[in-house]
Amino acid sequence: MQKNMHTILPKPFNYTFVNPGFYDFPEILNLQKEGKRIRIVFENDLFRIDFFQVSMLFPFYFSEVFHKKYEWEKFRKAIKTVPHLFLSQKVFYIGNRRKAQFADVLLKNRFQQKMQVLLPEQKKAFDFLNPDFQTGLFFQEYRMNVSRFFIELLHYFAEKGGEVKILEKETFSKELDFGKTIFCSTHTTTIFKASVETFPGFYMQVLWNSKRFCLNENENVLEIQMVGKSENPVEIEEIVQLLEFYFRIKKPAVKIEKIPLQLSFSVLHEIVSLVEPPTPGAFEQAGFENMFELCREKFDIARQTGIDFPEFKLLFHRYGKNIDELIDRAYETMNEVREPSKIWAKTEAAFQKEKEWKN
Protein backbone atom coordinates (compact mmCIF):
# COMPACT_ATOMS: atom_id res chain seq x y z
CA MET A 1 0.00 0.00 0.00
CA GLN A 2 1.49 3.33 -1.05
CA LYS A 3 2.18 5.81 1.75
CA ASN A 4 0.46 9.19 1.77
CA MET A 5 3.25 11.58 0.69
CA HIS A 6 1.58 14.61 2.30
CA THR A 7 1.45 12.75 5.60
CA ILE A 8 5.16 12.01 5.38
CA LEU A 9 6.04 15.60 4.46
CA PRO A 10 3.79 18.06 6.32
CA LYS A 11 3.78 21.65 5.06
CA PRO A 12 4.04 24.06 8.04
CA PHE A 13 7.66 24.94 7.24
CA ASN A 14 9.16 28.08 5.76
CA TYR A 15 11.99 26.18 4.04
CA THR A 16 12.84 22.61 3.12
CA PHE A 17 16.47 21.80 2.36
CA VAL A 18 16.95 18.64 0.31
CA ASN A 19 20.23 16.71 0.71
CA PRO A 20 22.18 19.53 2.40
CA GLY A 21 25.86 19.35 3.28
CA PHE A 22 28.23 21.42 5.37
CA TYR A 23 28.22 24.27 2.86
CA ASP A 24 24.44 24.69 3.37
CA PHE A 25 24.48 24.71 7.15
CA PRO A 26 25.44 28.38 7.67
CA GLU A 27 22.30 29.38 5.75
CA ILE A 28 20.19 26.80 7.61
CA LEU A 29 21.40 27.95 11.02
CA ASN A 30 20.98 31.63 10.16
CA LEU A 31 17.40 31.07 8.98
CA GLN A 32 16.70 29.12 12.15
CA LYS A 33 18.07 31.98 14.24
CA GLU A 34 15.66 34.30 12.42
CA GLY A 35 12.79 32.17 13.70
CA LYS A 36 12.05 30.37 10.43
CA ARG A 37 10.73 26.82 10.55
CA ILE A 38 13.14 24.61 8.68
CA ARG A 39 12.96 21.02 7.53
CA ILE A 40 15.85 18.92 6.22
CA VAL A 41 15.10 15.98 3.93
CA PHE A 42 17.59 13.37 2.76
CA GLU A 43 17.01 11.22 -0.28
CA ASN A 44 19.37 8.52 1.01
CA ASP A 45 20.76 7.42 4.36
CA LEU A 46 23.40 9.54 6.08
CA PHE A 47 27.08 8.76 5.65
CA ARG A 48 27.73 6.98 8.95
CA ILE A 49 31.28 5.66 8.49
CA ASP A 50 33.87 7.51 10.57
CA PHE A 51 35.65 9.94 8.25
CA PHE A 52 38.49 12.01 9.70
CA GLN A 53 40.23 15.14 8.53
CA VAL A 54 43.49 16.34 10.04
CA SER A 55 44.40 19.91 10.91
CA MET A 56 47.12 21.76 9.00
CA LEU A 57 48.95 23.68 11.73
CA PHE A 58 52.52 22.87 10.71
CA PRO A 59 54.08 25.72 8.66
CA PHE A 60 55.87 24.41 5.57
CA TYR A 61 57.20 27.95 5.02
CA PHE A 62 58.37 30.54 7.55
CA SER A 63 55.95 33.00 5.93
CA GLU A 64 53.07 30.77 7.13
CA VAL A 65 53.99 30.75 10.81
CA PHE A 66 51.95 33.75 11.97
CA HIS A 67 49.00 32.74 9.78
CA LYS A 68 49.03 29.32 11.44
CA LYS A 69 48.65 31.03 14.80
CA TYR A 70 45.56 32.80 13.45
CA GLU A 71 44.20 29.46 12.13
CA TRP A 72 44.85 27.77 15.46
CA GLU A 73 42.87 30.39 17.37
CA LYS A 74 39.87 29.67 15.13
CA PHE A 75 40.41 25.92 15.13
CA ARG A 76 40.56 25.89 18.93
CA LYS A 77 36.99 27.24 19.02
CA ALA A 78 35.83 24.20 17.05
CA ILE A 79 37.60 21.91 19.52
CA LYS A 80 35.89 23.69 22.41
CA THR A 81 32.50 23.31 20.72
CA VAL A 82 32.68 19.55 20.09
CA PRO A 83 35.74 18.29 22.02
CA HIS A 84 34.67 14.64 21.89
CA LEU A 85 34.99 14.69 18.08
CA PHE A 86 38.69 15.56 18.16
CA LEU A 87 41.75 13.42 18.85
CA SER A 88 45.39 14.43 19.20
CA GLN A 89 47.49 13.22 16.30
CA LYS A 90 51.26 13.31 15.92
CA VAL A 91 51.96 13.82 12.21
CA PHE A 92 55.32 13.08 10.59
CA TYR A 93 56.86 15.92 8.58
CA ILE A 94 60.04 16.01 6.57
CA GLY A 95 60.51 19.44 7.97
CA ASN A 96 62.73 22.05 9.51
CA ARG A 97 63.15 21.91 13.29
CA ARG A 98 63.41 25.69 13.60
CA LYS A 99 60.02 26.20 11.94
CA ALA A 100 58.46 23.58 14.20
CA GLN A 101 60.01 25.08 17.33
CA PHE A 102 58.84 28.55 16.32
CA ALA A 103 55.34 27.21 15.68
CA ASP A 104 55.35 25.45 19.07
CA VAL A 105 55.98 28.80 20.77
CA LEU A 106 53.27 30.66 18.83
CA LEU A 107 50.68 27.89 19.25
CA LYS A 108 51.63 27.54 22.94
CA ASN A 109 52.27 23.82 22.63
CA ARG A 110 53.46 22.34 25.92
CA PHE A 111 54.85 19.05 27.19
CA GLN A 112 53.67 16.17 24.95
CA GLN A 113 52.28 18.68 22.43
CA LYS A 114 55.77 19.92 21.52
CA MET A 115 57.56 18.89 18.37
CA GLN A 116 59.52 15.63 18.61
CA VAL A 117 62.46 14.78 16.38
CA LEU A 118 62.59 11.32 14.81
CA LEU A 119 65.24 9.49 16.84
CA PRO A 120 67.89 7.23 15.24
CA GLU A 121 66.39 4.13 16.90
CA GLN A 122 62.98 5.01 15.38
CA LYS A 123 64.25 5.21 11.79
CA LYS A 124 63.99 1.47 11.20
CA ALA A 125 60.20 1.74 11.46
CA PHE A 126 60.33 4.19 8.53
CA ASP A 127 62.18 1.90 6.12
CA PHE A 128 59.22 2.12 3.74
CA LEU A 129 60.23 5.72 2.95
CA ASN A 130 63.00 6.54 0.52
CA PRO A 131 66.32 7.13 2.40
CA ASP A 132 66.30 10.91 1.87
CA PHE A 133 63.01 11.17 3.78
CA GLN A 134 63.82 9.04 6.81
CA THR A 135 64.67 12.10 8.87
CA GLY A 136 62.04 14.45 10.14
CA LEU A 137 59.88 15.33 13.07
CA PHE A 138 56.48 14.75 14.62
CA PHE A 139 54.24 17.79 15.03
CA GLN A 140 51.04 18.15 17.04
CA GLU A 141 47.95 18.11 14.84
CA TYR A 142 44.30 17.18 15.51
CA ARG A 143 41.99 14.65 13.88
CA MET A 144 38.34 15.63 13.53
CA ASN A 145 35.54 13.11 12.95
CA VAL A 146 33.86 14.96 10.09
CA SER A 147 31.03 12.48 9.46
CA ARG A 148 30.02 12.55 13.13
CA PHE A 149 30.23 16.35 13.18
CA PHE A 150 27.61 16.42 10.45
CA ILE A 151 25.29 14.19 12.49
CA GLU A 152 26.01 16.34 15.56
CA LEU A 153 24.86 19.38 13.57
CA LEU A 154 21.64 17.56 12.68
CA HIS A 155 21.05 16.84 16.38
CA TYR A 156 21.71 20.51 17.19
CA PHE A 157 19.36 21.62 14.40
CA ALA A 158 16.61 19.28 15.64
CA GLU A 159 17.11 20.41 19.24
CA LYS A 160 16.48 23.97 18.08
CA GLY A 161 13.11 22.99 16.58
CA GLY A 162 14.06 21.80 13.09
CA GLU A 163 12.88 18.55 11.54
CA VAL A 164 15.05 15.90 9.90
CA LYS A 165 13.70 13.16 7.65
CA ILE A 166 15.29 10.40 5.61
CA LEU A 167 12.92 9.02 2.99
CA GLU A 168 12.93 5.76 1.11
CA LYS A 169 13.64 6.16 -2.59
CA GLU A 170 10.22 4.90 -3.62
CA THR A 171 8.54 7.61 -1.52
CA PHE A 172 10.78 10.47 -2.55
CA SER A 173 9.69 12.64 -5.46
CA LYS A 174 11.22 15.95 -6.48
CA GLU A 175 7.94 16.82 -8.17
CA LEU A 176 6.12 16.91 -4.82
CA ASP A 177 5.10 20.39 -3.70
CA PHE A 178 7.53 21.11 -0.85
CA GLY A 179 6.69 24.81 -0.77
CA LYS A 180 9.89 26.87 -0.46
CA THR A 181 12.36 24.13 -1.35
CA ILE A 182 16.12 24.34 -1.79
CA PHE A 183 17.77 21.43 -3.60
CA CYS A 184 21.38 21.37 -2.44
CA SER A 185 24.47 20.43 -4.41
CA THR A 186 26.60 17.52 -3.22
CA HIS A 187 30.19 18.36 -2.30
CA THR A 188 32.46 15.34 -2.14
CA THR A 189 35.96 14.63 -0.86
CA THR A 190 38.29 12.51 -2.97
CA ILE A 191 40.31 9.86 -1.15
CA PHE A 192 43.06 7.96 -2.97
CA LYS A 193 43.83 4.48 -1.63
CA ALA A 194 47.06 2.60 -2.28
CA SER A 195 48.49 -0.72 -1.09
CA VAL A 196 51.57 0.77 0.54
CA GLU A 197 52.96 -0.87 3.66
CA THR A 198 53.51 1.51 6.59
CA PHE A 199 52.50 0.87 10.21
CA PRO A 200 49.30 1.30 12.27
CA GLY A 201 48.59 4.92 13.13
CA PHE A 202 51.00 6.35 10.54
CA TYR A 203 50.20 9.95 9.58
CA MET A 204 52.31 12.14 7.33
CA GLN A 205 51.81 15.45 5.52
CA VAL A 206 53.87 16.51 2.50
CA LEU A 207 54.05 19.17 -0.17
CA TRP A 208 53.80 17.99 -3.75
CA ASN A 209 53.36 20.24 -6.80
CA SER A 210 52.62 23.12 -4.39
CA LYS A 211 49.73 21.14 -2.88
CA ARG A 212 49.48 19.83 0.64
CA PHE A 213 48.65 16.15 1.07
CA CYS A 214 47.80 14.10 4.13
CA LEU A 215 48.75 10.42 4.03
CA ASN A 216 47.55 8.01 6.69
CA GLU A 217 47.32 4.29 7.33
CA ASN A 218 43.80 2.90 7.64
CA GLU A 219 43.24 -0.86 7.92
CA ASN A 220 46.52 -1.69 6.15
CA VAL A 221 45.82 0.71 3.29
CA LEU A 222 47.49 4.08 2.74
CA GLU A 223 44.92 6.82 2.21
CA ILE A 224 45.95 10.04 0.48
CA GLN A 225 43.92 13.22 0.60
CA MET A 226 44.68 16.69 -0.64
CA VAL A 227 44.08 19.26 2.07
CA GLY A 228 43.32 22.89 1.38
CA LYS A 229 42.41 24.45 -1.93
CA SER A 230 43.72 23.87 -5.43
CA GLU A 231 42.65 25.23 -8.81
CA ASN A 232 43.42 21.93 -10.53
CA PRO A 233 41.92 18.57 -9.56
CA VAL A 234 44.26 15.82 -8.41
CA GLU A 235 44.63 12.87 -10.79
CA ILE A 236 45.76 9.30 -10.06
CA GLU A 237 48.98 9.85 -12.05
CA GLU A 238 49.96 12.66 -9.69
CA ILE A 239 49.38 10.43 -6.65
CA VAL A 240 51.49 7.66 -8.20
CA GLN A 241 54.33 10.13 -8.74
CA LEU A 242 54.03 11.37 -5.16
CA LEU A 243 54.20 7.84 -3.76
CA GLU A 244 57.16 6.86 -5.94
CA PHE A 245 59.00 10.01 -4.83
CA TYR A 246 58.55 9.55 -1.08
CA PHE A 247 58.19 5.77 -0.72
CA ARG A 248 60.20 2.69 -1.71
CA ILE A 249 57.61 1.61 -4.25
CA LYS A 250 57.21 1.49 -8.02
CA LYS A 251 53.95 1.87 -9.92
CA PRO A 252 51.61 1.41 -6.94
CA ALA A 253 47.99 0.54 -7.66
CA VAL A 254 45.81 3.49 -6.65
CA LYS A 255 42.04 3.55 -6.33
CA ILE A 256 39.68 6.47 -5.86
CA GLU A 257 36.87 6.73 -3.32
CA LYS A 258 34.41 9.62 -3.14
CA ILE A 259 33.17 10.60 0.33
CA PRO A 260 29.82 12.48 0.18
CA LEU A 261 31.04 15.10 2.65
CA GLN A 262 33.35 18.07 2.31
CA LEU A 263 34.36 20.48 5.05
CA SER A 264 36.78 23.33 4.53
CA PHE A 265 38.43 25.25 7.35
CA SER A 266 36.51 28.43 6.49
CA VAL A 267 33.12 26.67 6.51
CA LEU A 268 33.98 24.91 9.78
CA HIS A 269 34.74 28.28 11.36
CA GLU A 270 31.52 29.80 9.96
CA ILE A 271 29.40 26.95 11.33
CA VAL A 272 31.06 26.99 14.75
CA SER A 273 30.49 30.74 15.04
CA LEU A 274 26.72 30.10 14.66
CA VAL A 275 26.49 27.21 17.14
CA GLU A 276 25.72 27.92 20.79
CA PRO A 277 27.53 25.37 22.99
CA PRO A 278 27.05 22.84 24.36
CA THR A 279 26.00 20.73 21.39
CA PRO A 280 23.78 17.67 22.10
CA GLY A 281 26.74 15.27 22.21
CA ALA A 282 29.20 17.44 24.14
CA PHE A 283 29.88 16.82 27.83
CA GLU A 284 28.99 19.90 29.85
CA GLN A 285 31.92 21.50 31.67
CA ALA A 286 34.39 19.05 30.13
CA GLY A 287 36.92 20.25 27.59
CA PHE A 288 39.27 18.51 25.20
CA GLU A 289 41.87 18.11 27.95
CA ASN A 290 39.35 16.09 30.00
CA MET A 291 38.39 13.61 27.28
CA PHE A 292 40.96 10.90 27.99
CA GLU A 293 40.22 10.66 31.71
CA LEU A 294 36.49 10.82 31.04
CA CYS A 295 36.82 8.05 28.47
CA ARG A 296 38.66 5.85 30.99
CA GLU A 297 35.98 6.58 33.58
CA LYS A 298 33.18 5.56 31.21
CA PHE A 299 35.13 2.47 30.15
CA ASP A 300 35.34 1.33 33.76
CA ILE A 301 31.53 1.37 33.82
CA ALA A 302 31.24 -0.48 30.49
CA ARG A 303 34.02 -3.07 30.86
CA GLN A 304 31.70 -5.78 32.21
CA THR A 305 30.05 -5.94 28.78
CA GLY A 306 33.32 -7.42 27.49
CA ILE A 307 34.28 -4.54 25.21
CA ASP A 308 37.99 -3.70 24.95
CA PHE A 309 39.31 -0.18 25.47
CA PRO A 310 40.32 0.67 21.85
CA GLU A 311 36.84 -0.24 20.58
CA PHE A 312 35.18 1.63 23.44
CA LYS A 313 37.32 4.70 22.76
CA LEU A 314 36.00 4.80 19.20
CA LEU A 315 32.42 4.75 20.47
CA PHE A 316 33.15 7.34 23.16
CA HIS A 317 34.55 9.82 20.64
CA ARG A 318 31.77 8.98 18.19
CA TYR A 319 28.83 9.59 20.52
CA GLY A 320 30.14 11.87 23.28
CA LYS A 321 27.86 12.09 26.29
CA ASN A 322 25.38 9.74 24.63
CA ILE A 323 27.83 6.97 25.53
CA ASP A 324 26.01 6.78 28.88
CA GLU A 325 22.81 5.70 27.14
CA LEU A 326 24.71 3.23 24.95
CA ILE A 327 26.32 1.65 28.02
CA ASP A 328 22.90 1.19 29.64
CA ARG A 329 21.53 -0.31 26.43
CA ALA A 330 24.54 -2.64 26.13
CA TYR A 331 23.93 -4.07 29.60
CA GLU A 332 20.28 -4.62 28.72
CA THR A 333 21.31 -6.32 25.47
CA MET A 334 23.45 -8.76 27.46
CA ASN A 335 20.19 -10.46 28.43
CA GLU A 336 19.80 -11.46 24.76
CA VAL A 337 23.40 -11.69 23.47
CA ARG A 338 26.63 -12.65 25.22
CA GLU A 339 29.33 -12.00 22.60
CA PRO A 340 30.75 -8.46 23.18
CA SER A 341 31.04 -7.50 19.49
CA LYS A 342 27.41 -8.52 18.88
CA ILE A 343 26.23 -6.77 22.06
CA TRP A 344 27.66 -3.44 20.94
CA ALA A 345 26.77 -3.83 17.26
CA LYS A 346 23.15 -4.43 18.24
CA THR A 347 23.25 -1.59 20.77
CA GLU A 348 24.66 0.90 18.27
CA ALA A 349 22.22 -0.12 15.51
CA ALA A 350 19.25 0.28 17.86
CA PHE A 351 20.49 3.68 19.03
CA GLN A 352 20.94 4.95 15.47
CA LYS A 353 17.51 3.73 14.47
CA GLU A 354 15.79 5.34 17.45
CA LYS A 355 17.84 8.55 17.81
CA GLU A 356 19.69 9.17 14.53
CA TRP A 357 17.18 8.77 11.73
CA LYS A 358 18.41 5.38 10.52
CA ASN A 359 15.75 3.45 8.61
C-alpha positions in Angstrom: 0.0 0.0 0.0 1.5 3.3 -1.0 2.2 5.8 1.7 0.5 9.2 1.8 3.2 11.6 0.7 1.6 14.6 2.3 1.4 12.8 5.6 5.2 12.0 5.4 6.0 15.6 4.5 3.8 18.1 6.3 3.8 21.7 5.1 4.0 24.1 8.0 7.7 24.9 7.2 9.2 28.1 5.8 12.0 26.2 4.0 12.8 22.6 3.1 16.5 21.8 2.4 16.9 18.6 0.3 20.2 16.7 0.7 22.2 19.5 2.4 25.9 19.4 3.3 28.2 21.4 5.4 28.2 24.3 2.9 24.4 24.7 3.4 24.5 24.7 7.2 25.4 28.4 7.7 22.3 29.4 5.7 20.2 26.8 7.6 21.4 28.0 11.0 21.0 31.6 10.2 17.4 31.1 9.0 16.7 29.1 12.1 18.1 32.0 14.2 15.7 34.3 12.4 12.8 32.2 13.7 12.0 30.4 10.4 10.7 26.8 10.6 13.1 24.6 8.7 13.0 21.0 7.5 15.8 18.9 6.2 15.1 16.0 3.9 17.6 13.4 2.8 17.0 11.2 -0.3 19.4 8.5 1.0 20.8 7.4 4.4 23.4 9.5 6.1 27.1 8.8 5.6 27.7 7.0 9.0 31.3 5.7 8.5 33.9 7.5 10.6 35.6 9.9 8.2 38.5 12.0 9.7 40.2 15.1 8.5 43.5 16.3 10.0 44.4 19.9 10.9 47.1 21.8 9.0 48.9 23.7 11.7 52.5 22.9 10.7 54.1 25.7 8.7 55.9 24.4 5.6 57.2 28.0 5.0 58.4 30.5 7.5 55.9 33.0 5.9 53.1 30.8 7.1 54.0 30.7 10.8 51.9 33.7 12.0 49.0 32.7 9.8 49.0 29.3 11.4 48.6 31.0 14.8 45.6 32.8 13.5 44.2 29.5 12.1 44.9 27.8 15.5 42.9 30.4 17.4 39.9 29.7 15.1 40.4 25.9 15.1 40.6 25.9 18.9 37.0 27.2 19.0 35.8 24.2 17.0 37.6 21.9 19.5 35.9 23.7 22.4 32.5 23.3 20.7 32.7 19.5 20.1 35.7 18.3 22.0 34.7 14.6 21.9 35.0 14.7 18.1 38.7 15.6 18.2 41.7 13.4 18.9 45.4 14.4 19.2 47.5 13.2 16.3 51.3 13.3 15.9 52.0 13.8 12.2 55.3 13.1 10.6 56.9 15.9 8.6 60.0 16.0 6.6 60.5 19.4 8.0 62.7 22.1 9.5 63.2 21.9 13.3 63.4 25.7 13.6 60.0 26.2 11.9 58.5 23.6 14.2 60.0 25.1 17.3 58.8 28.6 16.3 55.3 27.2 15.7 55.3 25.4 19.1 56.0 28.8 20.8 53.3 30.7 18.8 50.7 27.9 19.2 51.6 27.5 22.9 52.3 23.8 22.6 53.5 22.3 25.9 54.9 19.1 27.2 53.7 16.2 24.9 52.3 18.7 22.4 55.8 19.9 21.5 57.6 18.9 18.4 59.5 15.6 18.6 62.5 14.8 16.4 62.6 11.3 14.8 65.2 9.5 16.8 67.9 7.2 15.2 66.4 4.1 16.9 63.0 5.0 15.4 64.2 5.2 11.8 64.0 1.5 11.2 60.2 1.7 11.5 60.3 4.2 8.5 62.2 1.9 6.1 59.2 2.1 3.7 60.2 5.7 2.9 63.0 6.5 0.5 66.3 7.1 2.4 66.3 10.9 1.9 63.0 11.2 3.8 63.8 9.0 6.8 64.7 12.1 8.9 62.0 14.5 10.1 59.9 15.3 13.1 56.5 14.7 14.6 54.2 17.8 15.0 51.0 18.1 17.0 47.9 18.1 14.8 44.3 17.2 15.5 42.0 14.7 13.9 38.3 15.6 13.5 35.5 13.1 12.9 33.9 15.0 10.1 31.0 12.5 9.5 30.0 12.5 13.1 30.2 16.3 13.2 27.6 16.4 10.4 25.3 14.2 12.5 26.0 16.3 15.6 24.9 19.4 13.6 21.6 17.6 12.7 21.0 16.8 16.4 21.7 20.5 17.2 19.4 21.6 14.4 16.6 19.3 15.6 17.1 20.4 19.2 16.5 24.0 18.1 13.1 23.0 16.6 14.1 21.8 13.1 12.9 18.6 11.5 15.1 15.9 9.9 13.7 13.2 7.7 15.3 10.4 5.6 12.9 9.0 3.0 12.9 5.8 1.1 13.6 6.2 -2.6 10.2 4.9 -3.6 8.5 7.6 -1.5 10.8 10.5 -2.5 9.7 12.6 -5.5 11.2 15.9 -6.5 7.9 16.8 -8.2 6.1 16.9 -4.8 5.1 20.4 -3.7 7.5 21.1 -0.9 6.7 24.8 -0.8 9.9 26.9 -0.5 12.4 24.1 -1.3 16.1 24.3 -1.8 17.8 21.4 -3.6 21.4 21.4 -2.4 24.5 20.4 -4.4 26.6 17.5 -3.2 30.2 18.4 -2.3 32.5 15.3 -2.1 36.0 14.6 -0.9 38.3 12.5 -3.0 40.3 9.9 -1.1 43.1 8.0 -3.0 43.8 4.5 -1.6 47.1 2.6 -2.3 48.5 -0.7 -1.1 51.6 0.8 0.5 53.0 -0.9 3.7 53.5 1.5 6.6 52.5 0.9 10.2 49.3 1.3 12.3 48.6 4.9 13.1 51.0 6.3 10.5 50.2 10.0 9.6 52.3 12.1 7.3 51.8 15.4 5.5 53.9 16.5 2.5 54.1 19.2 -0.2 53.8 18.0 -3.8 53.4 20.2 -6.8 52.6 23.1 -4.4 49.7 21.1 -2.9 49.5 19.8 0.6 48.6 16.1 1.1 47.8 14.1 4.1 48.8 10.4 4.0 47.6 8.0 6.7 47.3 4.3 7.3 43.8 2.9 7.6 43.2 -0.9 7.9 46.5 -1.7 6.2 45.8 0.7 3.3 47.5 4.1 2.7 44.9 6.8 2.2 45.9 10.0 0.5 43.9 13.2 0.6 44.7 16.7 -0.6 44.1 19.3 2.1 43.3 22.9 1.4 42.4 24.4 -1.9 43.7 23.9 -5.4 42.6 25.2 -8.8 43.4 21.9 -10.5 41.9 18.6 -9.6 44.3 15.8 -8.4 44.6 12.9 -10.8 45.8 9.3 -10.1 49.0 9.9 -12.0 50.0 12.7 -9.7 49.4 10.4 -6.6 51.5 7.7 -8.2 54.3 10.1 -8.7 54.0 11.4 -5.2 54.2 7.8 -3.8 57.2 6.9 -5.9 59.0 10.0 -4.8 58.6 9.5 -1.1 58.2 5.8 -0.7 60.2 2.7 -1.7 57.6 1.6 -4.2 57.2 1.5 -8.0 53.9 1.9 -9.9 51.6 1.4 -6.9 48.0 0.5 -7.7 45.8 3.5 -6.7 42.0 3.5 -6.3 39.7 6.5 -5.9 36.9 6.7 -3.3 34.4 9.6 -3.1 33.2 10.6 0.3 29.8 12.5 0.2 31.0 15.1 2.6 33.3 18.1 2.3 34.4 20.5 5.1 36.8 23.3 4.5 38.4 25.2 7.3 36.5 28.4 6.5 33.1 26.7 6.5 34.0 24.9 9.8 34.7 28.3 11.4 31.5 29.8 10.0 29.4 26.9 11.3 31.1 27.0 14.8 30.5 30.7 15.0 26.7 30.1 14.7 26.5 27.2 17.1 25.7 27.9 20.8 27.5 25.4 23.0 27.1 22.8 24.4 26.0 20.7 21.4 23.8 17.7 22.1 26.7 15.3 22.2 29.2 17.4 24.1 29.9 16.8 27.8 29.0 19.9 29.8 31.9 21.5 31.7 34.4 19.0 30.1 36.9 20.3 27.6 39.3 18.5 25.2 41.9 18.1 27.9 39.3 16.1 30.0 38.4 13.6 27.3 41.0 10.9 28.0 40.2 10.7 31.7 36.5 10.8 31.0 36.8 8.0 28.5 38.7 5.9 31.0 36.0 6.6 33.6 33.2 5.6 31.2 35.1 2.5 30.2 35.3 1.3 33.8 31.5 1.4 33.8 31.2 -0.5 30.5 34.0 -3.1 30.9 31.7 -5.8 32.2 30.0 -5.9 28.8 33.3 -7.4 27.5 34.3 -4.5 25.2 38.0 -3.7 25.0 39.3 -0.2 25.5 40.3 0.7 21.8 36.8 -0.2 20.6 35.2 1.6 23.4 37.3 4.7 22.8 36.0 4.8 19.2 32.4 4.7 20.5 33.2 7.3 23.2 34.5 9.8 20.6 31.8 9.0 18.2 28.8 9.6 20.5 30.1 11.9 23.3 27.9 12.1 26.3 25.4 9.7 24.6 27.8 7.0 25.5 26.0 6.8 28.9 22.8 5.7 27.1 24.7 3.2 25.0 26.3 1.7 28.0 22.9 1.2 29.6 21.5 -0.3 26.4 24.5 -2.6 26.1 23.9 -4.1 29.6 20.3 -4.6 28.7 21.3 -6.3 25.5 23.4 -8.8 27.5 20.2 -10.5 28.4 19.8 -11.5 24.8 23.4 -11.7 23.5 26.6 -12.7 25.2 29.3 -12.0 22.6 30.8 -8.5 23.2 31.0 -7.5 19.5 27.4 -8.5 18.9 26.2 -6.8 22.1 27.7 -3.4 20.9 26.8 -3.8 17.3 23.1 -4.4 18.2 23.3 -1.6 20.8 24.7 0.9 18.3 22.2 -0.1 15.5 19.3 0.3 17.9 20.5 3.7 19.0 20.9 5.0 15.5 17.5 3.7 14.5 15.8 5.3 17.4 17.8 8.5 17.8 19.7 9.2 14.5 17.2 8.8 11.7 18.4 5.4 10.5 15.8 3.4 8.6 
